[in-house]
Amino acid sequence: MKTSLGKILIGAALLAALCCGGILTACGIGEHTHTFGAWQEVVPAQCEVNGLKRRVCTVQGCNKAEEEDISALGHDWGTSKVTVEATCEHGGERTRTCSRCQATETEQTDPTDHNWETYEVLKEAACEVGGRERQICSDCNTERTVDTPPLDHDWGDPEIVSPVTCEDAGLEVKTCRRPGCNAREEKELPAMQHQWRNAEVLSPATCEKAGEQKQVCNRPGCGQEQTVPIGALGHAWQGYYTVDEQATFDHAGSKSYHCSRCDKKQGEVTIPKLDKNTPIEYEFRTLRNNGELLSVPTMTIVVKDGDGQTVAQSTPATMNGGVFKADLLPKSYTVTVENAPDGYSCPSAYSVTPFDPYCNVYLTASLREGTPARYTEGAVMYDFTVPAANSTAGEIKLSELLQSKKMVLLNFWYVGCTYCEEEFPGLQRTYVKYMDSAEVIAINCPQSGQAGTLQEMRDYAGSLGVKLTFPLVQNAAVRLSAPFGVNSYPTTVVIDREGVVCEILVNYTSEAEFERIFAKYTSDDYLVERAPAAAAEIMRTEAILPSKRKTA
């Protein structure tokens, strides 16, 4: 009844608000807007029963009222208590009580599991055979008989019955150590395959014909050999013409492209006979003593006639890869070089005749003093000395080495470097072969977290399985890794007999590549044979192909 009356009053209020915009007129005191006071609890809420709250308009003489339900509180359950204990086979009960209304709630609990313990072993379990035992519950003394699972084999350490070789698989056997079992498990070990290394060249390859090389398996105890083909080299055509027959004032000549490895030639071109009044092209090449073209923009070639007058002079724009060409009347001229590259010198003037308009100007390199900012290929080395305490071979000085050696190889590495370790055996074998004419200096560059001591370096070298007989040096003694910009290991640097950095090889270098390097730079004909103090000489017209150098 109370709820119905509340709905009627609310409906009347809404109707009045719709009619007069919220102005109530039914209260008998005139039109006004209700201003309700605070809610007052009329009937308190209980655990499962709603309560009631009421508020009244505060305008004098109005007494308009509103009512709303207060939601039931819900039970305030306390902690559950066990009223019936559960057993192994029967469930129990838990009860909890509301702190406000003392209502109770009961919950059924599951039976507890049996706590089985071994009471008697009826049959022992063994490998691959189960057992049987009697068990008893320690809580209720109930008994049962159960099967137990078979035991796993207790394998001993594997035994190599048949060792692995390069061509044959091996056999590994494991035996169970449990008494009375003797089970056996066999495992086939795959063959290792041969680890071939290049050995003697049986027949060298030529430009057009393949060669043969013997290879020997590098694995201990194998020693198998095989013969493999070496692919034909292919012609190494020069990038410029070589004069085959000089043109004179009486007859024409000829020129062609020559192979630097054999006598083959191609692209023959006729050179018109000379006319005293018709200019011809003179070509001047600046080379190192090994025949490698030197290309430096600041280097200047000056050509003078018989009266000492300059008739041609190169500029950076006319120097093309160390070559300067000029159209001149067929006469004799004198050639000099100015602004030679740092570390190089041109000790004399060179002459060229009308019948020989090709002039090779050789520059000599020599070690320098000081400390470089950065080395690149083609740079001339600064001299350095390694203190005796930092080397396994005593004091080392580069300038002294180059008096007796034709090549010095720097190998940058560090303790624990995998690729360095793989590279050392091939480097050591090649070094032993060429040690009379070449030297190797292995420079250890400790990494972050390494002690970097000389003893640490020597201990590591002694653990490699190959004895290193070339000098081992700490980078702190020579400080060469920074000038060479070394940031990858191993890195190999080749220095020729004039102290010129010829090659920088980054990362692993194979034994075959080491063989190529040592053979090339220790060769007797690596440098062009020349008169030691010639003030003027007519150079041969044979073109010399620049050496092919690997770029790091």
C-alpha positions as CSV (number, residue, x, y, z in Angstrom):
1,M,0.0,0.0,0.0
2,K,2.8,2.3,0.9
3,T,4.6,1.6,-2.4
4,S,1.4,2.3,-4.4
5,L,0.9,5.6,-2.7
6,G,4.5,6.6,-3.4
7,K,4.0,5.9,-7.1
8,I,0.9,8.0,-7.2
9,L,2.7,10.9,-5.5
10,I,5.7,10.7,-7.9
11,G,3.4,10.5,-10.9
12,A,1.5,13.6,-9.7
13,A,4.8,15.5,-9.2
14,L,6.0,14.6,-12.7
15,L,2.7,15.8,-14.2
16,A,2.9,19.1,-12.3
17,A,6.4,19.6,-13.5
18,L,5.4,18.9,-17.1
19,C,2.6,21.4,-16.9
20,C,4.3,24.3,-15.2
21,G,8.1,23.7,-15.7
22,G,8.7,22.4,-12.2
23,I,6.4,24.8,-10.3
24,L,4.2,22.9,-7.8
25,T,0.7,24.2,-7.0
26,A,-1.0,21.3,-5.3
27,C,0.4,21.9,-1.8
28,G,-2.0,24.8,-1.0
29,I,0.7,27.5,-0.5
30,G,1.0,28.8,-3.9
31,E,3.3,28.1,-6.7
32,H,6.9,27.2,-5.7
33,T,9.8,24.8,-6.4
34,H,10.3,22.0,-3.9
35,T,13.5,22.1,-1.9
36,F,14.1,18.7,-0.3
37,G,16.1,18.2,2.8
38,A,18.5,15.3,3.6
39,W,17.4,11.7,3.5
40,Q,16.3,10.2,6.8
41,E,16.3,6.4,7.4
42,V,12.7,5.3,8.3
43,V,13.1,1.5,8.3
44,P,16.7,0.1,8.6
45,A,17.9,-2.4,5.9
46,Q,18.5,-6.0,7.0
47,C,20.6,-8.9,5.6
48,E,17.9,-10.1,3.2
49,V,15.2,-7.3,3.6
50,N,15.3,-3.8,2.0
51,G,15.0,-0.7,4.2
52,L,13.2,2.7,3.6
53,K,14.5,6.3,3.5
54,R,12.4,9.6,3.3
55,R,13.0,13.3,2.7
56,V,10.6,16.3,3.0
57,C,10.3,19.7,1.3
58,T,11.7,22.4,3.5
59,V,9.5,25.1,2.2
60,Q,7.3,26.3,5.2
61,G,3.8,24.9,5.0
62,C,4.5,22.5,2.1
63,N,5.5,19.1,3.8
64,K,5.8,17.4,0.4
65,A,7.7,14.0,1.0
66,E,9.6,11.5,-1.2
67,E,10.5,7.9,-0.2
68,E,13.1,5.3,-1.6
69,D,14.2,1.7,-0.8
70,I,17.5,1.0,0.9
71,S,19.1,-2.1,-0.6
72,A,19.4,-5.2,1.6
73,L,22.9,-5.5,3.2
74,G,23.7,-9.1,2.4
75,H,25.1,-11.6,4.9
76,D,28.4,-10.9,6.7
77,W,29.7,-14.5,6.8
78,G,32.4,-15.4,9.3
79,T,35.1,-18.0,8.9
80,S,34.0,-21.5,8.0
81,K,34.4,-24.1,10.8
82,V,34.6,-27.9,10.4
83,T,31.5,-29.5,11.9
84,V,32.1,-33.0,10.5
85,E,35.6,-34.3,9.8
86,A,36.2,-35.9,6.3
87,T,37.8,-39.3,6.1
88,C,39.5,-41.3,3.4
89,E,36.2,-42.6,2.1
90,H,33.5,-40.2,3.5
91,G,33.0,-36.5,3.0
92,G,32.6,-34.0,5.9
93,E,30.9,-30.6,6.5
94,R,31.9,-27.0,7.0
95,T,29.6,-24.3,8.6
96,R,29.7,-20.5,8.6
97,T,27.5,-17.9,10.5
98,C,26.4,-14.4,9.6
99,S,27.6,-11.9,12.3
100,R,24.5,-9.7,11.9
101,C,21.5,-12.1,11.8
102,Q,23.1,-15.3,13.0
103,A,21.9,-17.2,9.8
104,T,24.0,-20.3,9.1
105,E,25.3,-22.0,5.8
106,T,26.6,-25.5,5.6
107,E,29.0,-26.8,2.8
108,Q,29.8,-30.5,2.1
109,T,33.5,-31.4,1.7
110,D,35.1,-34.2,-0.4
111,P,36.6,-37.3,1.1
112,T,40.4,-37.1,1.7
113,D,42.7,-39.3,-0.5
114,H,44.3,-42.4,1.0
115,N,47.9,-41.8,2.1
116,W,49.4,-44.9,0.7
117,E,52.8,-46.3,1.9
118,T,54.7,-49.4,0.9
119,Y,54.0,-52.2,3.4
120,E,55.6,-55.2,1.7
121,V,57.4,-55.7,-1.7
122,L,56.0,-58.8,-3.3
123,K,58.1,-58.6,-6.4
124,E,61.1,-56.3,-7.2
125,A,60.8,-54.2,-10.4
126,A,63.7,-54.5,-12.9
127,C,64.7,-53.0,-16.3
128,E,61.7,-53.5,-18.7
129,V,59.9,-55.7,-16.1
130,G,57.4,-54.3,-13.5
131,G,57.1,-55.4,-9.9
132,R,54.3,-55.8,-7.3
133,E,53.9,-54.5,-3.7
134,R,51.3,-54.3,-0.9
135,Q,50.4,-50.8,0.3
136,I,48.7,-49.6,3.5
137,C,47.0,-46.2,4.1
138,S,48.7,-44.6,7.1
139,D,45.4,-42.8,8.0
140,C,42.8,-45.6,7.9
141,N,44.9,-48.8,7.6
142,T,43.1,-49.9,4.4
143,E,45.3,-52.2,2.4
144,R,45.8,-52.8,-1.4
145,T,48.1,-54.6,-3.8
146,V,49.4,-52.7,-6.9
147,D,51.8,-53.2,-9.8
148,T,54.9,-51.0,-9.9
149,P,56.4,-49.7,-13.3
150,P,59.5,-51.1,-14.9
151,L,62.8,-49.3,-14.1
152,D,64.6,-47.2,-16.7
153,H,68.0,-48.5,-17.9
154,D,71.0,-47.1,-16.0
155,W,73.2,-46.4,-19.0
156,G,77.0,-46.2,-18.4
157,D,79.3,-43.9,-20.3
158,P,79.4,-44.6,-24.0
159,E,82.3,-46.7,-25.3
160,I,83.7,-46.1,-28.8
161,V,83.9,-49.7,-30.3
162,S,84.8,-48.6,-33.8
163,P,86.4,-45.1,-34.2
164,V,85.2,-42.6,-36.9
165,T,87.5,-41.9,-39.8
166,C,87.2,-39.6,-42.8
167,E,85.6,-42.4,-44.9
168,D,84.2,-44.9,-42.4
169,A,81.4,-44.5,-39.9
170,G,82.1,-45.4,-36.2
171,L,80.2,-47.3,-33.6
172,E,79.3,-46.2,-30.1
173,V,77.9,-48.6,-27.5
174,K,76.2,-48.1,-24.1
175,T,75.5,-50.9,-21.6
176,C,73.1,-50.9,-18.7
177,R,74.8,-51.1,-15.3
178,R,71.9,-52.7,-13.3
179,P,72.8,-56.2,-12.1
180,G,71.4,-58.9,-14.3
181,C,70.3,-56.6,-17.1
182,N,73.2,-56.2,-19.6
183,A,71.0,-54.4,-22.1
184,R,73.0,-52.8,-24.9
185,E,72.3,-49.8,-27.1
186,E,74.4,-49.0,-30.3
187,K,74.7,-45.7,-32.1
188,E,76.3,-45.3,-35.5
189,L,78.6,-42.2,-35.7
190,P,78.8,-40.7,-39.2
191,A,82.0,-40.4,-41.1
192,M,83.8,-37.1,-40.7
193,Q,84.6,-36.5,-44.4
194,H,88.1,-35.4,-45.5
195,Q,89.4,-32.0,-44.5
196,W,91.4,-31.2,-47.7
197,R,94.2,-28.6,-47.8
198,N,96.1,-27.6,-50.9
199,A,99.6,-29.1,-51.2
200,E,101.9,-29.4,-54.1
201,V,101.0,-27.9,-57.5
202,L,101.5,-30.8,-59.9
203,S,101.0,-28.7,-63.1
204,P,100.3,-25.0,-62.9
205,A,97.3,-23.5,-64.7
206,T,97.9,-21.2,-67.6
207,C,95.7,-18.7,-69.3
208,E,94.2,-21.3,-71.6
209,K,95.0,-24.6,-70.0
210,A,93.8,-26.1,-66.6
211,G,96.4,-27.3,-64.1
212,E,96.4,-29.9,-61.3
213,Q,97.1,-29.7,-57.6
214,K,97.6,-32.3,-55.0
215,Q,95.5,-32.0,-51.9
216,V,96.2,-33.8,-48.6
217,C,93.6,-34.5,-45.8
218,N,94.5,-32.4,-42.8
219,R,92.9,-34.7,-40.2
220,P,95.3,-36.5,-37.8
221,G,96.0,-40.1,-38.9
222,C,94.4,-39.9,-42.3
223,G,97.0,-38.7,-44.8
224,Q,94.8,-39.4,-47.8
225,E,95.7,-37.6,-51.0
226,Q,93.8,-36.5,-54.1
227,T,94.4,-34.6,-57.3
228,V,92.1,-31.8,-58.2
229,P,92.0,-29.5,-61.3
230,I,93.0,-25.9,-61.2
231,G,90.9,-23.9,-63.6
232,A,92.5,-22.1,-66.5
233,L,93.4,-18.6,-65.4
234,G,92.0,-16.8,-68.4
235,H,93.9,-14.0,-70.1
236,A,94.8,-10.9,-68.1
237,W,94.5,-8.3,-70.8
238,Q,96.2,-5.0,-70.0
239,G,94.1,-1.9,-69.9
240,Y,96.3,-0.1,-72.3
241,Y,98.2,-0.7,-75.6
242,T,101.7,-2.1,-75.8
243,V,103.9,-1.1,-78.7
244,D,104.9,-4.2,-80.7
245,E,106.9,-2.3,-83.3
246,Q,108.0,1.3,-83.1
247,A,106.9,3.7,-85.8
248,T,109.8,5.6,-87.2
249,F,110.2,8.4,-89.7
250,D,110.6,5.7,-92.4
251,H,107.9,3.1,-91.6
252,A,104.7,2.5,-89.6
253,G,104.6,0.6,-86.3
254,S,101.9,-1.4,-84.5
255,K,100.5,-1.8,-81.0
256,S,98.1,-4.2,-79.3
257,Y,96.6,-5.3,-76.0
258,H,98.9,-7.9,-74.3
259,C,98.2,-10.6,-71.8
260,S,100.3,-10.0,-68.7
261,R,100.7,-13.7,-68.1
262,C,101.5,-15.1,-71.6
263,D,102.6,-14.0,-75.1
264,K,99.0,-13.7,-76.5
265,K,97.9,-10.3,-77.8
266,Q,94.7,-8.9,-79.4
267,G,93.3,-5.8,-80.9
268,E,96.3,-4.9,-83.0
269,V,96.4,-1.3,-84.3
270,T,98.7,0.3,-86.8
271,I,100.8,3.3,-85.7
272,P,101.4,5.7,-88.6
273,K,105.0,6.4,-89.5
274,L,106.4,9.6,-87.9
275,D,106.3,13.0,-89.5
276,K,108.7,15.6,-88.0
277,N,106.0,18.2,-88.4
278,T,103.0,16.2,-87.1
279,P,102.4,15.8,-83.4
280,I,102.1,12.3,-81.9
281,E,100.7,11.2,-78.6
282,Y,103.3,10.8,-75.9
283,E,102.3,8.7,-72.9
284,F,103.9,9.1,-69.4
285,R,103.2,6.6,-66.7
286,T,104.1,7.0,-63.0
287,L,104.8,3.6,-61.4
288,R,106.2,2.0,-58.3
289,N,109.2,-0.2,-58.6
290,N,106.9,-3.3,-58.7
291,G,105.2,-1.9,-61.9
292,E,102.0,-0.7,-60.1
293,L,100.6,2.5,-61.4
294,L,100.6,5.4,-58.9
295,S,97.5,7.6,-59.1
296,V,97.8,10.8,-57.0
297,P,96.0,14.0,-58.3
298,T,98.6,16.3,-56.8
299,M,101.5,14.6,-58.6
300,T,102.8,16.6,-61.5
301,I,104.6,15.3,-64.6
302,V,106.8,18.0,-66.3
303,V,108.0,17.5,-69.9
304,K,110.9,19.7,-71.2
305,D,112.5,19.9,-74.7
306,G,116.2,19.9,-75.5
307,D,116.5,23.6,-74.7
308,G,115.1,23.1,-71.2
309,Q,111.7,24.7,-72.0
310,T,108.6,23.2,-70.5
311,V,106.4,22.0,-73.4
312,A,103.8,20.0,-71.4
313,Q,102.8,19.7,-67.8
314,S,100.0,17.6,-66.2
315,T,97.2,18.9,-64.1
316,P,94.8,17.0,-61.8
317,A,92.3,17.0,-64.7
318,T,94.8,15.4,-67.2
319,M,96.2,12.8,-64.8
320,N,94.2,9.6,-65.5
321,G,95.1,6.8,-63.1
322,G,98.8,7.8,-63.0
323,V,99.0,8.3,-66.8
324,F,99.5,11.6,-68.6
325,K,99.1,11.9,-72.3
326,A,100.2,14.9,-74.4
327,D,100.4,15.6,-78.2
328,L,104.0,16.7,-79.0
329,L,106.2,16.9,-82.1
330,P,108.3,13.7,-82.4
331,K,111.5,14.8,-80.6
332,S,113.5,13.8,-77.6
333,Y,112.2,15.1,-74.3
334,T,113.2,15.0,-70.6
335,V,110.6,14.0,-68.0
336,T,110.6,14.8,-64.2
337,V,108.0,14.3,-61.5
338,E,107.0,16.9,-58.9
339,N,104.8,16.5,-55.8
340,A,105.4,12.8,-55.4
341,P,103.1,11.0,-52.9
342,D,104.1,11.0,-49.3
343,G,106.8,8.5,-48.7
344,Y,107.8,8.3,-52.4
345,S,110.6,10.0,-54.3
346,C,111.7,10.4,-57.9
347,P,115.5,10.4,-57.9
348,S,116.2,11.2,-61.5
349,A,115.0,12.6,-64.8
350,Y,113.8,10.3,-67.6
351,S,114.4,10.7,-71.4
352,V,112.1,9.7,-74.2
353,T,112.9,9.7,-77.9
354,P,110.7,10.1,-81.0
355,F,110.8,6.4,-81.6
356,D,109.8,5.6,-78.0
357,P,106.9,7.9,-77.0
358,Y,106.1,5.8,-73.9
359,C,107.9,6.7,-70.7
360,N,107.6,4.7,-67.5
361,V,108.7,6.9,-64.6
362,Y,109.5,4.7,-61.5
363,L,109.2,6.2,-58.0
364,T,111.0,4.7,-55.0
365,A,109.3,4.2,-51.6
366,S,111.0,4.2,-48.2
367,L,110.0,3.9,-44.6
368,R,109.2,7.1,-42.7
369,E,109.5,8.2,-39.1
370,G,106.6,9.3,-36.9
371,T,103.1,8.1,-36.3
372,P,100.4,7.9,-39.0
373,A,96.8,8.9,-38.5
374,R,95.5,6.2,-40.7
375,Y,96.9,3.6,-43.1
376,T,95.3,2.6,-46.4
377,E,96.4,0.4,-49.3
378,G,99.3,2.1,-51.1
379,A,100.5,4.1,-48.1
380,V,104.1,3.9,-47.0
381,M,104.7,2.5,-43.5
382,Y,106.2,4.4,-40.6
383,D,109.0,2.5,-38.9
384,F,108.1,0.8,-35.6
385,T,109.9,-1.2,-32.9
386,V,108.4,-3.8,-30.6
387,P,110.1,-4.0,-27.1
388,A,111.7,-7.3,-26.2
389,A,109.3,-7.8,-23.2
390,N,106.3,-7.7,-25.5
391,S,107.4,-10.4,-28.0
392,T,108.3,-14.0,-27.9
393,A,111.1,-13.4,-30.4
394,G,112.9,-10.5,-28.9
395,E,113.0,-6.9,-30.3
396,I,111.5,-6.4,-33.7
397,K,112.2,-3.3,-35.9
398,L,110.4,-3.0,-39.2
399,S,113.3,-1.2,-41.0
400,E,115.7,-3.9,-40.0
401,L,113.3,-6.7,-41.0
402,L,113.0,-5.2,-44.5
403,Q,116.8,-5.4,-45.0
404,S,116.6,-9.2,-44.9
405,K,113.0,-10.0,-45.7
406,K,111.0,-9.4,-48.9
407,M,107.7,-9.2,-47.1
408,V,106.2,-8.5,-43.6
409,L,102.7,-9.7,-42.8
410,L,100.8,-8.2,-39.8
411,N,98.0,-10.4,-38.4
412,F,95.6,-8.8,-35.9
413,W,93.8,-11.2,-33.6
414,Y,92.6,-11.7,-30.0
415,V,92.5,-14.4,-27.4
416,G,89.3,-16.5,-27.9
417,C,88.7,-15.4,-31.5
418,T,87.2,-18.5,-33.3
419,Y,88.1,-17.4,-36.8
420,C,91.6,-16.4,-35.7
421,E,92.1,-19.9,-34.2
422,E,90.9,-21.5,-37.5
423,E,93.3,-19.3,-39.5
424,F,96.5,-19.9,-37.5
425,P,97.3,-23.5,-38.7
426,G,97.3,-22.4,-42.4
427,L,99.3,-19.2,-41.6
428,Q,101.8,-21.2,-39.6
429,R,102.4,-23.8,-42.4
430,T,102.8,-21.1,-45.0
431,Y,105.2,-19.1,-42.8
432,V,107.4,-22.2,-42.3
433,K,107.6,-22.5,-46.0
434,Y,108.6,-18.9,-46.7
435,M,110.3,-17.9,-43.4
436,D,113.6,-17.3,-45.0
437,S,112.2,-14.4,-47.1
438,A,109.1,-13.3,-45.2
439,E,108.2,-12.4,-41.6
440,V,104.8,-12.7,-39.7
441,I,104.0,-10.5,-36.7
442,A,100.8,-11.6,-34.9
443,I,99.4,-8.7,-32.9
444,N,97.1,-9.6,-30.0
445,C,94.3,-7.0,-29.5
446,P,92.6,-7.8,-26.1
447,Q,88.9,-7.3,-26.1
448,S,86.7,-5.8,-23.3
449,G,86.9,-7.9,-20.1
450,Q,90.2,-9.6,-21.1
451,A,93.3,-9.2,-18.9
452,G,95.5,-8.6,-22.0
453,T,98.6,-9.9,-20.3
454,L,101.6,-11.4,-22.2
455,Q,101.2,-14.6,-20.2
456,E,97.5,-14.9,-21.1
457,M,98.4,-14.5,-24.8
458,R,101.1,-17.2,-24.6
459,D,98.9,-19.6,-22.7
460,Y,96.2,-19.2,-25.3
461,A,98.7,-19.8,-28.2
462,G,99.9,-22.9,-26.4
463,S,96.4,-24.3,-26.3
464,L,95.7,-24.1,-30.0
465,G,97.1,-27.6,-30.9
466,V,99.6,-26.0,-33.4
467,K,102.9,-24.4,-32.3
468,L,103.1,-20.8,-33.6
469,T,106.7,-20.0,-34.4
470,F,106.2,-16.5,-35.6
471,P,106.4,-13.6,-33.2
472,L,103.4,-12.9,-30.9
473,V,103.1,-9.2,-30.0
474,Q,100.8,-7.1,-27.8
475,N,99.0,-4.3,-29.6
476,A,99.8,-2.0,-26.7
477,A,103.4,-2.2,-27.7
478,V,103.0,-1.2,-31.3
479,R,99.6,0.6,-31.3
480,L,98.9,-0.4,-34.9
481,S,95.2,-1.5,-34.7
482,A,93.9,2.1,-34.7
483,P,96.0,3.4,-37.6
484,F,94.8,0.4,-39.7
485,G,91.2,0.9,-38.5
486,V,90.9,-2.7,-37.3
487,N,87.4,-3.5,-36.0
488,S,87.0,-7.0,-37.3
489,Y,89.1,-10.0,-36.5
490,P,91.3,-11.5,-37.9
491,T,92.6,-8.8,-40.1
492,T,95.8,-9.3,-42.3
493,V,98.0,-6.6,-43.6
494,V,100.7,-7.2,-46.3
495,I,103.8,-4.9,-46.4
496,D,106.2,-5.3,-49.3
497,R,110.0,-4.9,-49.3
498,E,109.8,-1.1,-49.8
499,G,107.5,-0.7,-46.8
500,V,104.3,-0.1,-48.8
501,V,100.9,-1.4,-47.5
502,C,99.9,-3.6,-50.4
503,E,96.9,-5.5,-49.2
504,I,94.5,-5.3,-46.2
505,L,92.4,-8.5,-45.9
506,V,89.5,-8.4,-43.4
507,N,88.2,-11.6,-41.7
508,Y,89.3,-15.2,-42.2
509,T,92.0,-15.8,-44.8
510,S,92.4,-19.4,-46.2
511,E,95.7,-21.2,-46.5
512,A,95.5,-21.0,-50.3
513,E,95.2,-17.2,-50.1
514,F,98.2,-17.1,-47.7
515,E,100.1,-19.1,-50.3
516,R,99.2,-16.6,-53.0
517,I,100.3,-13.7,-50.9
518,F,103.7,-15.1,-49.8
519,A,104.5,-16.4,-53.3
520,K,103.7,-13.1,-54.9
521,Y,105.6,-10.7,-52.6
522,T,108.7,-12.9,-52.1
523,S,109.1,-13.5,-55.8
524,D,112.5,-12.3,-57.2
525,D,110.7,-10.5,-60.1
526,Y,108.2,-8.7,-57.9
527,L,110.2,-5.4,-58.3
528,V,111.4,-4.3,-61.7
529,E,115.1,-4.7,-62.2
530,R,116.7,-1.2,-62.6
531,A,120.1,0.5,-62.6
532,P,120.5,1.8,-59.0
533,A,121.6,5.4,-59.8
534,A,120.6,6.1,-63.4
535,A,120.4,9.8,-64.0
536,A,118.6,9.3,-67.3
537,E,117.3,6.2,-69.0
538,I,115.1,5.2,-71.9
539,M,112.4,3.0,-70.5
540,R,111.3,-0.2,-72.2
541,T,108.0,0.0,-74.0
542,E,106.6,-3.1,-72.5
543,A,103.5,-2.2,-70.5
544,I,103.3,-3.5,-67.0
545,L,99.9,-4.6,-65.7
546,P,99.1,-3.1,-62.3
547,S,99.0,-5.8,-59.6
548,K,95.6,-7.0,-58.7
549,R,95.1,-6.3,-55.0
550,K,92.3,-7.5,-52.8
551,T,90.3,-4.7,-51.3
552,A,89.5,-5.3,-47.6
